Amino acid sequence: MKQIIVLLHLYAFISLFLITSDVFANDLAEWMEKDNCLTCHLEMELMPDKYLLEDIHMQKGLSCAGCHGGDPSEEDMELSMSVKNNFIGIPDKRSIPQFCGKCHSNIEFMRTFRPQISTDQEKQFFTSIHGKKLKEGDNNVADCASCHTSHSILPAKDPRSSVFPVNIPVTCNTCHGDEELMNQYNIATNQYAEFAQSVHGIALLKKKDTAAPACNNCHGNHGAMPPEIKSISHICGSCHLNNMKLFESSDMAKEFSQLEYHACEQCHGYHNIPKPGDYMIGGDEQSICLDCHTEDDEGIHVAVSIREKLDAFVAVYDSARFKLNLVQVKGMNDIDIEYILKEAKQKLIESRTAVHSFDPAVVEQISKVGMELTEKAIVSADNEMGEYYRRREGFIFASIAFLIFGAAIYLKIRSKNETGQVEN
């Protein structure tokens, strides 16, 4: 039955794809009849580089003249591309934001295609470093086409799009990985390489997790700017909300502000953010606390205290997980134990988050609840294992009893057979 359902879904998908392709082909044929821009450029093999017929504008019925002006119904090339017919041609780089903004900043026009779309991209762009530099006459900076391309613009949800989440780091690296270009601005070019090795980069680029942050999640999209000191925790806090709240309410936040340290970045880094772990806090060699604190100051004593509480919780939790595994291997009831340990795991996550309070008491308060849950799971696991061994002992005793009983029956039958033979 399951295979039939899968085949039906596959058939429906293929049918829809073929119908959609056929409709698109018919639409294209109609455009070709009416649109002399396409007809001539295709015949003369002068189509723009990387042109896609699936371009979002083409899909919405906005062909060449929609952006470049002119009269696509006019067969005479000079008349078609005349000033009289508002032909624009290739726009000047500095005018590209306004060029795209003719439509994308017009809320009435954009509502026709996507009622929920934002129409302030152009305004945002001119608040960005790219926009400001472009206004100053710097033609090296990114404009709309630099990120979205010119003639192969696809929706951001399309995996082929240059602004699909997984593709964004590569798109940004087109410019930001260019040493010759970036040297003019004294900007490093190793951001992509570092990001690819980070916890975010591995999730996004290797695991294809589109929920993981890309460049634009921290730096912004159209209003792209380098995050400032005060905005760092808020940017990270857009995903890591509890960490941000705990940090901002801590004494450490005040110290960081006075020293002009970058909040989250100071400990976690920025592009090359490693996967966090308990090793980061404490007084041993791997601890990042030693980057600022000495072994004898109060900060290290606090860090060691927090680490001890986490280590104690982890040790008990790991023991409980080991016992749960034994219960599962023996085929005993593990449902309640697993449920309790899920709650305990949540408390372990909360305890690690509480590190951002820089207060051992806060960490202890949460970890204590988690340890109580873990110990409860251990007791349940021990009970299940006790029941397993009781059943095993019972089985052994029952087996011995059955063997004795069987042997007795065998001897009895044998005795009767021997007696019968003697009588005969």
Secondary structure, 3 states (H helix, E strand, C coil): CHHHHHHHHHHHHHHHHHHHHHHHHHHHHHHHHHCHHHHHHHHCCCCCCCCCCCCHHHHCCCCHHHHHCCCCCCCCHHHHCCCCCCCCCCCCHHHHHHHHHHHHCCHHHHHCCCCCCCCCHHHHHCCCHHHHHHHCCCCCCCCHHHHHCCCCCCCCCCCCCCCCHHHHHHHHHHHHCCHHHHHHHCCCCCHHHHHHHCHHHHHHHHCCCCCCCCHHHHHCCCCCCCCCHHHHHHHHHCCCHHHHHHHHCCHHHHHHHHHCCCHHHHHHCCCCCCCCCHHHCCCCCCCHHHHCCCCCCHHHHHHHHHHHHHHHHHHHHHHHHHHHHHHHHCCCCCHHHHHHHHHHHHHHHHHHHHHHHCCHHHHHHHHHHHHHHHHHHHHHHHHHHHHHHHHHHHHHHHHHHHHHHHHHHHHHHHHHHHHHHHHC
